[in-house]
């Protein structure tokens, strides 16, 4: 009887999600711009990057915890890559509440986190004080990715986690990253692919319909295809192998499905992630700066 109850409730949940997807499909501007030139300056976005300085985004609430849950996949990957280049120093651009910078500092890397959001930096510093990370291994600075307050070649590498899809001028950010990374250094990143799947699932259902992510915190037109990342850094002769880039996918199990039904919430279904070879949604990769030139 209990199993029949859960199956019936789960069926209702699936129907609700299907209806939501239908609503999103109708709401999406047509045609879906899969051929947007992301290497050009974008002037048409609805994104609101100031949302992180408001109460709409809670770093220590459901939204922050959902974002932080991807660390289970991206931190091991970042660590694998960065270990080949030494312990740093490294810069994280758009560090937000410090989830990635602190995790990498705990893994032994010398980290500097940079963000424009004073409110987010306050959270990051509070969490750092509660951790066991030495103060000389982790620090946070207010600043802009468009004008990094560091000298040329200062960092062993740069981390850009879940941030590239927020920029309207990727080349300007890329140039600043290139300037502060030493020759032979590395850029590690994760971002969101511009596909129908991500437009519906991440932008449409999770953000605009269910408001798990604050509305206008992403604009699906700013999502970035893997080939666009290759082109962006390829212009500066960075070395990349996209066959060794990986997807970050929700992989819920039976327990998460039962929790979703009980709570009538999609959150448990999208809070457990695995590394995959599918780059249709969120994905991660790295690029190596040439030693000379």
C-alpha positions in Angstrom: 0.0 0.0 0.0 2.9 2.4 0.9 4.5 1.6 -2.5 1.3 2.2 -4.4 0.9 5.5 -2.5 4.5 6.6 -3.5 4.0 5.5 -7.1 0.7 7.4 -7.4 2.2 10.5 -5.8 5.3 10.3 -8.1 3.0 10.0 -11.1 1.3 13.2 -10.1 4.7 14.9 -9.6 5.8 13.8 -13.1 2.6 15.3 -14.6 3.2 18.6 -12.8 6.7 18.8 -14.1 5.5 17.9 -17.6 3.0 20.7 -17.5 5.7 23.1 -16.3 8.0 22.1 -19.2 5.1 22.8 -21.5 4.6 26.3 -20.0 8.3 27.0 -20.5 8.3 25.9 -24.1 5.4 28.2 -24.8 7.1 31.1 -23.0 10.5 30.7 -24.7 11.2 33.3 -27.3 11.4 31.6 -30.7 13.5 30.6 -32.4 15.9 29.4 -29.7 19.2 31.2 -30.5 21.6 28.3 -30.6 23.6 30.2 -33.1 24.2 33.3 -30.9 27.7 34.7 -31.3 28.8 34.6 -27.6 32.3 36.0 -28.5 30.7 39.3 -29.4 29.6 41.9 -26.8 26.0 41.1 -25.8 23.6 44.0 -25.3 20.2 42.2 -25.1 20.4 40.3 -21.8 17.9 40.2 -19.0 20.5 38.9 -16.5 20.7 40.7 -13.1 24.1 40.1 -11.6 23.2 42.4 -8.7 20.8 39.7 -7.3 23.6 38.3 -5.2 23.7 41.5 -3.2 20.0 41.1 -2.3 17.9 38.9 0.0 16.7 37.1 -3.2 19.8 34.9 -3.1 20.7 33.0 0.1 24.2 31.5 0.1 23.4 29.5 3.2 19.9 28.6 2.1 18.4 26.2 -0.5 19.9 28.2 -3.4 23.4 28.3 -2.1 23.3 24.7 -0.9 22.1 23.6 -4.4 24.9 25.5 -6.0 27.4 24.1 -3.5 26.3 20.6 -4.1 28.0 20.6 -7.5 31.3 20.7 -5.5 31.1 17.0 -5.2 31.9 16.8 -8.9 33.8 19.9 -9.8 36.3 20.1 -6.9 37.8 16.6 -7.6 38.1 17.6 -11.3 39.6 21.0 -10.5 42.0 19.4 -8.0 43.1 16.8 -10.6 44.0 19.5 -13.1 45.5 22.1 -10.7 47.8 19.5 -9.0 49.8 19.3 -12.2 50.6 23.0 -11.9 51.4 23.3 -8.2 49.8 24.8 -5.2 49.4 28.3 -6.6 48.7 31.0 -6.0 45.3 30.7 -7.8 42.6 33.3 -8.3 38.9 32.5 -8.4 36.8 35.0 -10.3 33.3 35.4 -9.1 33.8 33.5 -5.9 30.4 34.3 -4.5 29.9 32.8 -1.0 33.4 31.1 -1.2 32.2 27.5 -1.7 34.9 26.7 -4.4 37.8 28.8 -3.1 37.4 27.4 0.4 37.2 23.8 -0.8 40.3 24.3 -2.9 42.2 25.9 0.0 41.2 22.9 2.1 42.7 20.7 -0.6 46.0 22.6 -0.2 45.9 25.3 -2.9 46.7 29.0 -2.1 43.5 30.8 -3.1 42.3 34.3 -3.6 38.6 34.8 -4.2 37.4 37.9 -6.1 33.8 39.1 -6.4 31.9 42.4 -6.9 29.2 41.4 -4.4 30.0 42.8 -0.9 27.2 40.7 0.6 28.6 37.5 -0.9 32.1 38.3 0.3 30.8 38.8 3.8 29.4 35.2 3.7 32.6 33.9 2.3 34.8 35.5 4.9 32.5 34.3 7.7 32.7 30.7 6.5 36.5 31.0 6.1 36.8 32.1 9.8 34.9 29.0 10.9 37.1 26.7 8.8 40.5 25.3 9.6 42.1 26.9 6.6 45.1 29.1 7.5 44.5 32.8 6.7 47.6 32.9 4.4 46.0 30.2 2.2 42.6 31.9 1.6 41.7 35.5 1.2 38.8 37.4 -0.4 38.9 40.7 -2.4 36.2 42.9 -3.8 36.8 43.6 -7.5 35.7 43.3 -11.1 36.6 40.6 -13.6 36.8 43.3 -16.3 39.6 45.0 -14.4 41.5 42.6 -12.2 43.5 44.4 -9.4 46.6 42.2 -9.8 49.9 42.5 -11.7 50.7 40.6 -14.9 51.5 36.9 -14.6 50.8 36.9 -10.8 48.8 33.7 -10.6 49.6 30.1 -11.4 46.0 29.7 -12.6 42.5 31.1 -12.6 39.3 29.3 -11.5 36.0 30.4 -13.1 33.3 28.3 -11.5 29.7 28.8 -12.7 30.5 32.4 -13.7 31.3 32.7 -17.5 27.6 32.5 -18.4 27.1 35.8 -16.4 29.4 37.9 -18.6 28.3 39.9 -21.6 31.8 40.5 -22.9 33.7 37.2 -22.8 36.7 38.5 -24.7 37.3 41.3 -22.2 37.2 38.9 -19.3 39.4 36.4 -21.2 42.0 39.1 -21.8 42.1 40.0 -18.1 42.4 36.3 -17.2 45.2 35.9 -19.7 47.0 38.9 -18.3 47.2 37.7 -14.7 48.0 34.1 -15.5 51.7 33.3 -15.8 53.0 31.7 -19.0 52.3 27.9 -18.8 49.5 28.5 -16.3 46.0 27.0 -16.3 42.4 28.2 -16.4 39.8 25.8 -15.0 36.1 26.4 -15.3 32.6 25.1 -15.3 29.7 26.8 -17.1 26.4 26.0 -18.8 25.9 24.9 -22.4 23.4 26.8 -24.5 21.0 24.0 -25.4 17.3 23.3 -25.4 17.8 21.0 -22.5 19.5 23.7 -20.3 17.1 26.4 -21.5 14.1 24.4 -20.3 15.6 22.7 -17.3 17.9 25.3 -15.7 16.6 28.6 -17.0 13.0 27.7 -17.5 11.8 25.3 -14.9 14.4 25.8 -12.1 14.7 29.6 -12.4 11.7 31.2 -14.1 8.9 28.8 -13.1 9.9 27.2 -9.7 12.2 30.1 -8.7 14.7 27.7 -7.1 17.2 30.0 -8.5 16.3 33.8 -8.4 14.6 35.0 -11.5 16.9 36.8 -13.9 20.0 35.4 -12.2 20.7 33.7 -15.5 19.8 34.5 -19.1 19.8 31.3 -21.3 21.0 33.4 -24.2 24.3 33.8 -22.3 24.9 30.1 -21.9 28.1 29.0 -23.7 28.7 26.1 -26.1 31.9 24.1 -25.5 33.1 25.0 -29.0 32.7 28.7 -28.1 35.0 28.2 -25.1 37.5 26.5 -27.4 37.3 29.4 -29.8 37.6 32.0 -27.0 40.9 30.6 -25.6 42.1 29.2 -28.9 42.4 32.8 -30.2 45.3 33.2 -27.7 46.8 29.8 -28.6 45.8 28.1 -25.3 46.1 24.3 -25.3 42.8 22.4 -24.8 41.4 18.9 -25.2 37.6 19.1 -25.0 37.4 15.2 -25.1 38.7 15.5 -21.5 36.0 18.0 -20.5 33.1 16.5 -18.5 29.4 17.2 -17.8 27.9 17.9 -14.4 24.5 16.1 -14.3 21.9 15.6 -11.6 21.8 11.9 -10.9 19.0 11.2 -8.4 18.4 7.8 -7.0 15.3 6.2 -5.6 15.8 7.9 -2.2 15.9 11.3 -3.8 12.8 10.5 -5.8 10.9 9.5 -2.7 12.0 12.7 -0.9 10.9 14.8 -3.9 7.5 13.2 -3.8 7.1 13.7 -0.1 8.2 17.3 -0.3 6.5 17.9 -3.6 9.7 19.6 -4.6 12.1 19.1 -7.5 15.1 20.2 -5.3 16.0 16.6 -4.0 16.1 15.5 -7.7 18.7 18.1 -8.7 20.9 18.2 -5.6 23.0 15.1 -6.3 25.5 15.3 -9.2 27.8 13.0 -11.1 30.6 13.5 -13.6 29.4 12.4 -17.1 30.5 12.7 -20.7 27.3 14.6 -21.6 28.1 18.3 -22.2 24.4 19.3 -22.9 23.9 21.0 -19.6 26.6 22.1 -17.1 30.1 21.1 -18.0 33.7 21.7 -16.8 37.1 21.9 -18.5 40.4 23.6 -18.6 42.8 25.4 -20.9 46.6 25.9 -20.6 48.3 29.2 -21.5 51.2 28.9 -23.9 54.7 29.2 -22.3 55.7 31.9 -24.8 54.0 34.2 -27.3 
